[in-house]
Amino acid sequence: MVLEWRGQLLKLPTCLALEDAAGTTALVGGKAARLGDLLALGLPVPRGFVLTPAALAEVAKRAGLVPLLQRADSQLRTGDSAL
């Protein structure tokens, strides 16, 4: 995935193996980064992968799901259970 930031084009990964996610909280989120940290320490964590939030946002955009997800988020925040 390529993003523009401060006039620079940045290529970001969209998928990482958990062992490569250690210390990447800003990129993959806290849970995946912590699992990567545990793997880096040699603790028994099942192997896996993580899709970055940016990748999931792009998939949602291309699939036309953004309005549905925004509506669901709004309803969850207000306690309205009807989708």
HELIX and SHEET records of a PDB file:
HELIX    1   1 LEU A   18  ASP A   20  5                                   3    
HELIX    2   2 THR A   25  VAL A   28  1                                   4    
HELIX    3   3 GLY A   30  ALA A   40  1                                  11    
HELIX    4   4 PRO A   53  ARG A   62  1                                  10    
HELIX    5   5 VAL A   66  THR A   78  1                                  13    
SHEET    1   A 2 VAL A   2  TRP A   5  0                                        
SHEET    2   A 2 GLN A   8  LYS A  11 -1                                        
SHEET    1   B 2 CYS A  15  ALA A  17  0                                        
SHEET    2   B 2 PHE A  49  LEU A  51 -1                                        
END                                                                             
